Amino acid sequence: MFGLNLKKGKYPIIIKPNLGQPVLLNLRDFKDSSGKIQKRVYFEALLIALPSQDIKDLFRYFHRNIFIQPILKKSGKFSDRRGKLIPIEISEINEVPESDFRDLPVLERDECIAWDIYNNLLEIENIFGKREVLFEAVFEIREIRKIERLFEDDSKDFILFDIVHDLPNRTENKVNFHSLAIYNKEWNDFRFIHASDFHIARRNDFISKFLKDKAKDEIRRRQAKGKDVSKVNTFILRRDFEFKEEFQEKKQNQLREARYNFNYSLRKLIEFVNECVETNQLDFILMTGDLIDYLQIARGNYQYKNNYEVFVSILLGINKGLDLPPYLSQEEYLNKEEILAPVFTLVGNHDYRHGHYSILVGKTKKVFGMTRKDVKGYYDQKFFNYLDALNSQDKYLRDYFRYINPNLNFHLQVGEHYNFIFLDTGQDSIADMHDLLKGGPSTKGLKDYQIDLLRAYIRLSHDENVIVVMHTPPVAPSLGRIKRWRLKRKFKLKRKFRWSDLYEHNLKNYVGSGRLEKLLNLKYQTIMYNWATFLKICVGSDKIIRRKVDLILCGHAHTLREFRLKEAKEKENINLGFYLFPIIINVPCEVYTNNYRAIFKSFRDPQELQIWDDVNKPFIFQTQAIGPVALHYKFAPPGFRCITIKEDEIMSVGIFSLHLVEKELNLEEVMD
C-alpha cells in the first residue's frame, strides 16, 4: 500500500480520483428509457507527470495496462475480496496549465480543483519526485456489460472499485483504492454520514492493551495470593460498544469513563457502515478532518510508516505485524472489515501536527474517557517533546496528498440538485491567545483564495442546494463555568443551567430575544481568517454572492451543537480579548440555536418542510467526534450524523452514538 515509492520512476501517476475523493458514476445517466446503455461510459482523472513527458508518452504509459477492480466482500483475505480486473482505456489527455482560475473568461469546476492542487500539493517540495505537470485524462469503460452483471448478482445500489495501474517493469502495481463508485440508482433520494475527529494513531491500540494488561496483571497477582479477584475493576475487559441511534441516557456516567480506543471506534463505524451498505441505506460518507491525531508513531512500533498509513489500513481492513511485538491480535485491535462506502475527506488541525502529546499532562486523559489511576504507569517509548506536538506544517500532509486526497478544497455534485463544497480550515492559530490558553484552539481559517474559490463554487451551483463541509465550525460558543453561573442568574433559574436554555424560544422568554450572539462570544474555537466574510457569504449578505447556502457541516470542538444563521439588520459586537486588553469585532449575522434535527423530523408534509427550511436556512450542524470526547460540561459520547435526502429535500439529520455493551467476564478466555 505504501511500499511503492512515488518519488521514483518516470511513470505518470493518477492522483485523482483517490480514496478520499472518489468519482461517483451513475449507470442510469448513460441509459435510455428502456434501460439500455446508449452512451459512452467514462470518468475523468487528473495525472501528474514529468515536465519532459508529452501526451504521446502518457498514452503509451496507460496503453492496455490500466484496470478497475470491484470490491465484492467486506472481509476475508484482501485479494479474495476483489473481483477480476476490468480493463479500461484512456481516450483523451490534455495538459492543465498552472493558471489563476479567477482570470479565466469561463469558469469550470475542474479548473478550480486543478488550481487548488497547484497552490497546495505542488507547493510541497519533492512530493512526487520530479513530477510537477498536471494532465486531465478521460478513461472509458467499454466492457460495461461486466459491471452490469455485478449488479445482477448483487442487490446493492453501488459497487466500489480500485483503479489499478500495472506499471511496466515494476513488481508492484499503482493502486488508487476505492477511487470509483459505480451506482445504479436515482439521486432524488440518498443518505450519507457526516463523521468527524477520528484522531487515529497507532498508540491508541497500545493504550487500550496497556489498560487490559494492567487489569489482567492485577487478577494474576490476586490469584497467586489466593485473594478475591472480584474486587479487581474488570470494566476494560468487559466493555464493548455499538453504534445506535440517539444516546444511551441510562449509561451516560459509564460512558464518560469508558476507556475509549479511537481506532476501535472507527472499526465499529466501519461495521455500521457496511451493514447500511448491504441494505442500501447509505450512499457515501463525509469525514471532516482530524483523521489522525499526529503524524509520527509515538510508541515502539515499526510496522507502519506513520499514522496516515494506520488510518488507511483500518479503512482497507489490512493488518500488519500481528505476529510481532506487542502482538495485537485481540478482536479490538484487528481491522476485520474493509469499508464498503465511498469516503470524502478533509484535513483538520491535527492532521498538520507532527509529534504526539502526553496523555499524562493536565486533563488530556479525560478525552480518552480515562482516570488518573488508569494512566498510571503508561509511557510512550518515543520521547515526548511539547514543541514537536505543537509543530504544524503543510509538509506533514505528504502522505495524505499521495494516498488519500490531492485536494484541500474541492467540489462534489450529487445528482442534479446537491453541491457539496469542501473547505480546509487550516492549522492551529496562535492569533487568538484567549482560545489557545483555554484549551480550545481556533484554526487559521480561510485564505483569500479560498473565499474566491467558495464564491466560484457557489456561482457554479446556480440555484441548486449548497452544503458547505469544513472541519472548524464558523460559530462556536465560549461557555465556561463562570458564564453559566451568570446566565443562570440572568435567567433567574433555580436549577442548573442547561444548553437548552439558550434555544431561541427559551431565550425569548428569558430576555425577549432569541439571538445567541447577544449573550455569548461565538468566535471561540473557530476560524480566524475571513470569519466575517465567510458568514456573510453563508447568509447571502456578501456583496458578490447574493444567495444563502443551505447547510454547513463541521466538527473540531467534539461537541454536538446546532445553529441557524440570519442576515443581521442590527449587528452585535463581541470582545475577543481579555478584560484589560479588549478586542472588539462585529458579528455580521444573527445566530440562533435549537434542536433543529427534532424540528426537521417533526414535519410530515415535505412541502411544508421545504418552506420552513428555505425561510430559516442556513443551518450549522456541528457533530461530536468519533474519537475523543469533549471536555466541556455537556458530555456526548462518540458519534456521527446520518442525513437523509428524499425528493431533493433534507428530511432528517439523525444522531448515532456509541452505546455501551457490557459482556460477562470469562476469566479463562480473557486470561488466555
ZANU-710768 format. One line per 3 residues: number of its first residue (from 0); their letters; for each residue x, y, z of C-alpha. Coordinates in steps of 0.1 Angstrom, whole numbers, plus 5000, padded with zeros to 4 digits. Each point is the difference from the previous one (the first is absolute). Layout:
N
NUM = A = X/Y/Z | ...
***
This chain:
672
0 = MFG = 5000/5000/5000 | 5028/5024/5010 | 5027/4979/4985
3 = LNL = 5001/5016/4966 | 5024/5029/5000 | 4980/5027/4982
6 = KKG = 5030/5023/4998 | 5020/4976/4977 | 4994/4989/4964
9 = KYP = 4988/5017/4969 | 4965/4987/4999 | 4971/5025/5004
12 = III = 4978/4997/5031 | 4962/5003/5003 | 4995/5023/5030
15 = KPN = 4963/5005/4996 | 4977/4981/5005 | 5013/4985/5032
18 = LGQ = 4988/4985/5033 | 4989/5034/5015 | 4986/5015/4968
21 = PVL = 4985/4972/4979 | 4979/5004/4968 | 4963/4992/5003
24 = LNL = 4988/4985/4967 | 4963/4992/4994 | 4992/4975/4973
27 = RDF = 4965/5015/4996 | 5016/5031/4987 | 5011/4980/4970
30 = KDS = 4968/4980/4993 | 4970/5007/4978 | 4964/4997/5011
33 = SGK = 5001/4962/4994 | 5029/4996/5024 | 5027/4993/4974
36 = IQK = 5034/5017/5000 | 5000/5024/4970 | 5028/5023/5009
39 = RVY = 5037/4997/5005 | 5007/4992/5037 | 5031/5019/5012
42 = FEA = 5015/5019/5029 | 5026/5027/5003 | 5032/4999/5019
45 = LLI = 5030/5022/5008 | 5035/4988/4992 | 5033/5014/5011
48 = ALP = 5031/4995/4978 | 5035/5011/4993 | 5005/5033/4982
51 = SQD = 5018/4982/4972 | 4971/4977/4992 | 4975/5008/4972
54 = IKD = 4966/4987/4994 | 5012/4972/4978 | 5022/4987/5028
57 = LFR = 4971/5000/5024 | 4978/4980/4976 | 5028/4975/4998
60 = YFH = 5002/4996/5038 | 4963/4992/5002 | 4996/4978/4969
63 = RNI = 4984/4967/5010 | 5012/5001/5036 | 4973/5020/5018
66 = FIQ = 4971/4982/5017 | 4972/5004/5025 | 4995/4972/5026
69 = PIL = 4967/4996/5020 | 4999/4995/5037 | 4974/4973/5006
72 = KKS = 5006/4989/5036 | 5006/5019/5032 | 5021/4974/5017
75 = GKF = 5023/4970/4994 | 5034/5000/4983 | 5006/5034/4984
78 = SDR = 5005/4986/4964 | 4969/4978/5004 | 4977/5030/5006
81 = RGK = 5007/5012/4966 | 4985/4989/4966 | 5018/4996/4967
84 = LIP = 5018/5030/4984 | 4979/5018/4974 | 5021/5018/4974
87 = IEI = 4993/5037/4993 | 5014/5022/4973 | 5015/5034/5000
90 = SEI = 4983/5020/4972 | 5010/5036/5006 | 5028/5019/5017
93 = NEV = 5004/5038/5003 | 5026/5020/5019 | 4986/5021/5029
96 = PES = 5022/5031/5001 | 5007/5018/5032 | 4977/5031/5000
99 = DFR = 4979/5020/5023 | 4963/4989/4996 | 4990/5036/5008
102 = DLP = 5015/5012/4967 | 4982/4975/4978 | 4972/5013/4978
105 = VLE = 4979/4969/5005 | 5000/4983/5034 | 5001/4962/5003
108 = RDE = 5000/4978/5031 | 5030/4980/4987 | 5020/5032/4997
111 = CIA = 4993/5009/5036 | 5010/4965/5012 | 5033/5001/4980
114 = WDI = 5007/5035/5012 | 4997/4988/5036 | 5025/4972/4993
117 = YNN = 5025/5023/4985 | 4997/5024/5030 | 5002/4973/5027
120 = LLE = 5012/4966/4992 | 5026/5011/4974 | 5014/5026/5024
123 = IEN = 5014/4972/5021 | 5035/4992/4986 | 5006/4965/4985
126 = IFG = 4966/4986/5009 | 4999/4980/4968 | 5037/5002/4992
129 = KRE = 5005/5021/4968 | 4964/4996/4988 | 4984/5035/5001
132 = VLF = 4978/5003/4969 | 4963/4993/5002 | 4980/4983/4972
135 = EAV = 4963/4993/4998 | 4992/4966/4986 | 4968/4982/4989
138 = FEI = 4997/4963/5007 | 4974/4980/4982 | 4983/4968/5013
141 = REI = 4992/4980/4969 | 4993/4967/5016 | 4970/5014/5018
144 = RKI = 4981/4967/4998 | 5023/4985/5026 | 4990/5027/5024
147 = ERL = 4963/4996/4993 | 5004/4963/5008 | 5015/5009/5034
150 = FED = 4968/5020/5008 | 4979/4970/4988 | 5019/4977/5024
153 = DSK = 4997/5025/5029 | 4971/5021/5011 | 5021/5030/5011
156 = DFI = 4994/5035/4987 | 5037/5005/4993 | 5034/4981/4998
159 = LFD = 5034/5014/5010 | 5030/4996/4976 | 5037/5004/5003
162 = IVH = 5019/5015/4971 | 5030/4978/4992 | 5029/5012/4979
165 = DLP = 5022/4970/4991 | 5033/5019/4998 | 5026/4987/4975
168 = NRT = 5031/4984/5015 | 4986/5003/5035 | 4991/4971/5024
171 = ENK = 4973/5021/5017 | 4970/5017/4983 | 4990/5036/5007
174 = VNF = 4965/4997/5016 | 4976/5028/5007 | 4978/4983/5026
177 = HSL = 4963/5006/5001 | 5003/5027/4974 | 4970/4991/4979
180 = AIY = 4964/4993/5011 | 4976/4989/4973 | 4963/5004/5009
183 = NKE = 4968/4988/4985 | 4974/5022/5017 | 4981/5033/4999
186 = WND = 5016/5028/5019 | 4968/5017/5011 | 5003/4979/5032
189 = FRF = 5033/4994/5017 | 5015/4996/5035 | 5035/5009/5013
192 = IHA = 5019/5000/5032 | 5019/5030/5014 | 5028/4989/5023
195 = SDF = 5028/5020/5014 | 5030/5001/5023 | 5013/4964/4999
198 = HIA = 5034/5006/5015 | 5014/4967/4987 | 5035/4991/5014
201 = RRN = 5018/4967/5004 | 5004/5006/5037 | 4962/5000/5006
204 = DFI = 5001/4963/4997 | 5031/4999/5023 | 4982/5021/5027
207 = SKF = 4971/4976/4999 | 5022/4970/5002 | 5019/5016/5029
210 = LKD = 4967/5004/5020 | 4990/4965/4993 | 5034/4985/5009
213 = KAK = 4999/5021/5032 | 4966/4985/5010 | 5013/4964/4991
216 = DEI = 5031/5005/5020 | 4980/5010/5031 | 4978/4969/4995
219 = RRR = 5031/4978/4998 | 5015/5016/5032 | 4968/4994/5019
222 = QAK = 4997/4964/4987 | 5036/4993/5010 | 4993/5013/5036
225 = GKD = 4967/4982/5002 | 4981/5033/5002 | 4965/5008/4987
228 = VSK = 5003/5011/4964 | 4965/5015/4999 | 5015/5032/5016
231 = VNT = 5020/5007/4968 | 4985/5026/4977 | 4994/4979/4969
234 = FIL = 4980/5026/4981 | 5027/5003/4973 | 4998/4962/4994
237 = RRD = 4962/4999/4998 | 4991/5032/4982 | 4990/5001/4963
240 = FEF = 4982/5025/4978 | 4975/5002/4972 | 4987/5030/4980
243 = KEE = 4963/5006/5005 | 4976/5029/4995 | 5000/5029/5025
246 = FQE = 5015/4995/5035 | 5001/4973/5026 | 4988/5023/5028
249 = KKQ = 5000/4974/5027 | 5037/4993/4996 | 5013/5035/4996
252 = NQL = 5021/4998/5031 | 5017/4968/4989 | 5005/5015/4965
255 = REA = 5019/5030/5015 | 5028/4976/5011 | 4997/4973/4975
258 = RYN = 5038/4997/4991 | 4995/5008/4964 | 5023/4987/4973
261 = FNY = 4995/5024/4971 | 5012/4974/4975 | 4974/4976/5012
264 = SLR = 4973/5027/4997 | 5009/5002/4962 | 4999/4963/4997
267 = KLI = 4965/4999/5016 | 4989/5028/4976 | 5012/4979/4970
270 = EFV = 4979/4971/5013 | 4970/5024/5002 | 5006/5014/4965
273 = NEC = 5003/4966/4984 | 4967/4988/5015 | 4984/5031/4985
276 = VET = 5016/4995/4966 | 4988/4964/4999 | 4964/5011/5005
279 = NQL = 5003/5030/4977 | 4996/5025/5028 | 5032/5020/4994
282 = DFI = 5016/5016/4969 | 5032/5017/5012 | 5019/5015/5031
285 = LMT = 5014/5034/5007 | 5031/5000/5024 | 5006/5035/5010
288 = GDL = 5035/5002/5014 | 5023/4989/5028 | 5002/4966/4983
291 = IDY = 5032/4994/5019 | 5012/5012/5034 | 5035/5009/4989
294 = LQI = 5023/4988/4972 | 5029/4980/5017 | 4996/4967/5018
297 = ARG = 5003/5007/5037 | 5008/4966/5013 | 5024/4971/4993
300 = NYQ = 4984/4988/4967 | 5017/4996/4967 | 4973/4983/4979
303 = YKN = 4985/5033/4989 | 5016/5030/4983 | 4979/5026/5017
306 = NYE = 4964/5005/5013 | 4986/5007/4965 | 5009/4964/4992
309 = VFV = 4983/4988/5031 | 4969/5020/4990 | 4999/4986/4965
312 = SIL = 5007/4964/5013 | 4969/5002/5022 | 4979/5012/4971
315 = LGI = 5013/4972/4977 | 4998/4973/5027 | 5038/4993/4998
318 = NKG = 5020/4988/5030 | 5038/5000/5003 | 5024/4984/5024
321 = LDL = 4975/4979/5020 | 5027/4975/5007 | 5024/5026/5013
324 = PPY = 5001/5018/5033 | 4978/5012/5016 | 4978/4973/4984
327 = LSQ = 4968/5020/4995 | 4979/4970/4990 | 4969/5006/5022
330 = EEY = 4967/5009/4982 | 5001/5036/5011 | 5033/5006/4982
333 = LNK = 4993/4981/4967 | 4989/5017/4968 | 4974/4974/4992
336 = EEI = 4979/5018/4974 | 5008/5022/4970 | 4977/5030/4997
339 = LAP = 4976/4996/4971 | 4987/5035/4996 | 5018/5028/4981
342 = VFT = 5017/5025/5023 | 5006/5037/4995 | 5026/5015/5023
345 = LVG = 5013/5034/5013 | 5029/5006/5023 | 4998/5017/5034
348 = NHD = 5025/5018/5022 | 5013/4967/5015 | 5008/4986/4965
351 = YRH = 5026/5027/4997 | 5017/4991/5033 | 5033/4982/5001
354 = GHY = 5006/4985/5035 | 4979/4983/5027 | 4988/5016/5033
357 = SIL = 5001/4985/5035 | 4968/4985/5013 | 5014/5005/5036
360 = VGK = 4999/5038/4998 | 4970/5020/5013 | 4966/4988/4990
363 = TKK = 5011/4982/4968 | 4992/4966/5014 | 4963/5010/5003
366 = VFG = 4996/5002/4962 | 5007/4963/5000 | 4974/4994/5027
369 = MTR = 5028/4991/5024 | 5008/5009/5036 | 5034/5008/5016
372 = KDV = 5002/4965/5014 | 4995/4985/4965 | 5030/5018/4985
375 = KGY = 5024/4994/5029 | 5030/4981/4987 | 4993/5007/4963
378 = YDQ = 5028/5017/4980 | 5007/5005/4963 | 5033/4983/4990
381 = KFF = 5008/5030/4978 | 5011/5031/5018 | 4971/5025/5005
384 = NYL = 5010/5035/4987 | 4973/5026/5007 | 5013/5023/4972
387 = DAL = 4999/4971/4975 | 4964/4993/5011 | 4990/5035/4990
390 = NSQ = 5021/5000/4968 | 4976/5004/4971 | 5011/5003/4963
393 = DKY = 4986/4993/4966 | 5027/4975/4992 | 4987/4976/5026
396 = LRD = 4970/4994/4976 | 5023/4982/4975 | 4985/4966/5003
399 = YFR = 4965/5014/5003 | 5005/5016/4965 | 5016/4969/4986
402 = YIN = 4977/4973/5012 | 4967/5016/5012 | 4990/5033/4983
405 = PNL = 5020/5024/4978 | 4978/5030/5008 | 4996/5021/5032
408 = NFH = 4969/5017/4984 | 4977/4984/4975 | 4965/4997/4987
411 = LQV = 4976/4970/4997 | 4968/4999/4981 | 4975/4973/5010
414 = GEH = 4971/4995/4976 | 4986/5031/4984 | 4992/5021/5030
417 = YNF = 5027/4997/5027 | 5034/5016/5001 | 5025/4993/5028
420 = IFL = 5028/5025/5004 | 5029/4987/5021 | 5022/5027/5017
423 = DTG = 5033/4996/5019 | 5000/5020/5032 | 5037/4998/5006
426 = QDS = 5025/4995/5027 | 4998/5011/5037 | 5000/5037/5004
429 = IAD = 5019/5019/5027 | 4984/5032/4990 | 4972/4996/5026
432 = MHD = 5019/4994/5033 | 4968/5000/5019 | 4988/4968/4982
435 = LLK = 5034/4984/5002 | 5005/5006/5037 | 4965/4986/5007
438 = GGP = 5009/4967/4982 | 4977/5006/4970 | 5022/5012/4972
441 = STK = 4986/5018/4970 | 5014/4991/4966 | 5014/5024/4974
444 = GLK = 4968/4999/4980 | 4995/5009/4964 | 5026/5017/4978
447 = DYQ = 4989/5026/4975 | 5003/4976/4971 | 4977/4976/5018
450 = IDL = 4973/5027/5003 | 5003/5005/4962 | 4998/4963/4995
453 = LRA = 4969/4998/5022 | 4983/5027/4981 | 5010/4983/4967
456 = YIR = 4985/4967/5011 | 4968/5016/5012 | 4997/5018/4967
459 = LSH = 5005/4967/4981 | 4972/4985/5022 | 4975/5024/4985
462 = DEN = 4967/4996/5019 | 5008/4965/5013 | 5004/4990/5036
465 = VIV = 5034/5008/5016 | 5015/4982/5030 | 5033/5014/5013
468 = VMH = 5022/4973/5016 | 5028/5012/5023 | 5020/4989/5031
471 = TPP = 4998/5030/5023 | 4966/5015/5007 | 4992/5035/4989
474 = VAP = 4984/5007/5033 | 5008/4984/5034 | 4990/5013/5035
477 = SLG = 5023/5007/5029 | 4980/4987/5029 | 5021/4994/5031
480 = RIK = 4989/4995/5036 | 4999/5038/5008 | 4980/5008/4969
483 = RWR = 4975/4972/5008 | 4996/5014/5036 | 4994/5035/4986
486 = LKR = 4974/4987/4975 | 4983/4981/5028 | 4996/5032/5020
489 = KFK = 4990/5020/4969 | 4972/4974/4992 | 4990/4997/5037
492 = LKR = 5004/4962/4999 | 4997/4980/5032 | 5016/4969/4984
495 = KFR = 5032/4994/4981 | 5005/5019/4967 | 4993/4979/4969
498 = WSD = 5010/5005/4964 | 4963/4998/4991 | 4995/5032/5020
501 = LYE = 5017/5017/4970 | 4975/4986/4975 | 4984/5029/4982
504 = HNL = 4965/4996/5014 | 5014/4998/5035 | 5022/5030/4996
507 = KNY = 4970/5021/4988 | 4983/4991/5033 | 5031/5008/5021
510 = VGS = 5013/5032/4983 | 4976/5009/4973 | 5022/4990/4971
513 = GRL = 5011/4966/4986 | 5033/5013/4987 | 5029/4981/5014
516 = EKL = 5028/5024/4990 | 4986/5026/5025 | 5009/4977/5029
519 = LNL = 5031/4979/4989 | 5033/5004/4983 | 4994/4978/4969
522 = KYQ = 5035/5004/4986 | 5016/4976/5025 | 5017/4969/4985
525 = TIM = 4991/5010/4965 | 5017/5014/4968 | 5022/5031/5002
528 = YNW = 5005/5013/4965 | 4970/5012/4979 | 4976/4991/5028
531 = ATF = 4976/5028/4993 | 5002/4997/4962 | 4992/4963/5002
534 = LKI = 4969/5006/5022 | 4988/5027/4976 | 5003/4976/4971
537 = CVG = 4980/4974/5019 | 4971/5023/5008 | 4999/5016/4966
540 = SDK = 5012/5035/5010 | 5033/4998/4981 | 5004/5028/4974
543 = IIR = 5011/4975/4973 | 4978/4969/5008 | 4965/5009/5009
546 = RKV = 4985/4966/5009 | 4999/4979/5031 | 5016/4966/5004
549 = DLI = 4978/4972/5014 | 5022/4982/5026 | 5034/5001/5016
552 = LCG = 5014/4968/5014 | 5030/5002/5024 | 5018/4984/5030
555 = HAH = 5032/5010/5018 | 4985/5008/5035 | 4989/4964/5006
558 = TLR = 4966/5014/5011 | 4965/4996/4986 | 4986/5034/4991
561 = EFR = 4974/5013/4976 | 4995/5036/4988 | 4982/5020/4974
564 = LKE = 5013/5033/4985 | 4981/5030/4988 | 5011/5032/4983
567 = AKE = 5003/5027/5027 | 4984/5034/4998 | 5011/5009/5035
570 = KEN = 5036/4987/5005 | 5015/4990/5033 | 5036/5005/5012
573 = INL = 5020/4975/5020 | 5033/5002/5019 | 5026/4975/4989
576 = GFY = 5027/5011/5025 | 5003/5001/5037 | 4985/5026/5023
579 = LFP = 5032/5021/5001 | 5006/4997/4963 | 4966/5000/4982
582 = III = 4998/4991/4963 | 4966/5010/4987 | 4987/4985/4967
585 = NVP = 4967/5001/4983 | 4978/4969/4995 | 4986/5002/4965
588 = CEV = 4969/4979/5005 | 4974/4989/5025 | 5006/4966/5016
591 = YTN = 4974/4977/5016 | 5002/4965/5015 | 4975/4973/5004
594 = NYR = 4995/4962/4996 | 4995/5005/4963 | 5003/4963/4991
597 = AIF = 4969/4994/5021 | 4982/5028/4981 | 5010/4984/4967
600 = KSF = 4986/4967/5012 | 4967/5015/5012 | 4988/5010/4965
603 = RDP = 4978/4975/4982 | 4993/5021/4969 | 5032/5003/4979
606 = QEL = 4987/5032/4984 | 4995/5016/5034 | 5035/4989/5010
609 = QIW = 5015/5015/4968 | 4983/5034/5007 | 5012/5000/5036
612 = DDV = 5035/4990/4989 | 5002/5027/4974 | 4990/5027/5025
615 = NKP = 5023/4989/5028 | 5032/4988/4982 | 5029/5000/5002
618 = FIF = 5004/4974/5028 | 5033/4991/5016 | 5002/4964/5013
621 = QTQ = 5031/4994/5021 | 5006/4963/5007 | 5017/4984/5029
624 = AIG = 5032/4980/4995 | 5003/4963/4991 | 5032/5002/5021
627 = PVA = 5006/5022/5031 | 4971/5011/5022 | 4996/5037/5007
630 = LHY = 5013/5015/5033 | 4970/5024/5001 | 4973/4997/5026
633 = KFA = 4975/4985/4975 | 5012/4964/4993 | 4992/4982/4968
636 = PPG = 5015/4965/4994 | 5017/4995/4966 | 4977/5000/4971
639 = FRC = 4990/5014/4965 | 4971/5014/4981 | 4980/4981/4973
642 = ITI = 4983/5024/4976 | 4971/4988/4978 | 4990/5018/4968
645 = KED = 4965/4991/4985 | 4986/5016/4969 | 5030/5024/5001
648 = EIM = 4990/5012/5035 | 5019/4995/5032 | 4976/4979/5021
651 = SVG = 5021/4990/5030 | 5033/5006/5016 | 5002/4971/5024
654 = IFS = 5026/4995/5028 | 5016/4967/5006 | 5023/4994/5030
657 = LHL = 5020/4973/5017 | 4979/4979/5023 | 5017/4980/5027
660 = VEK = 4997/4962/4999 | 5013/4983/5031 | 5009/4963/4995
663 = ELN = 5002/4973/5026 | 5036/4994/5010 | 5014/4966/4992
666 = LEE = 5033/5000/5020 | 5015/4969/4982 | 4993/5015/4966
669 = VMD = 5012/5035/5009 | 5032/4988/5017 | 5009/4977/4971
***
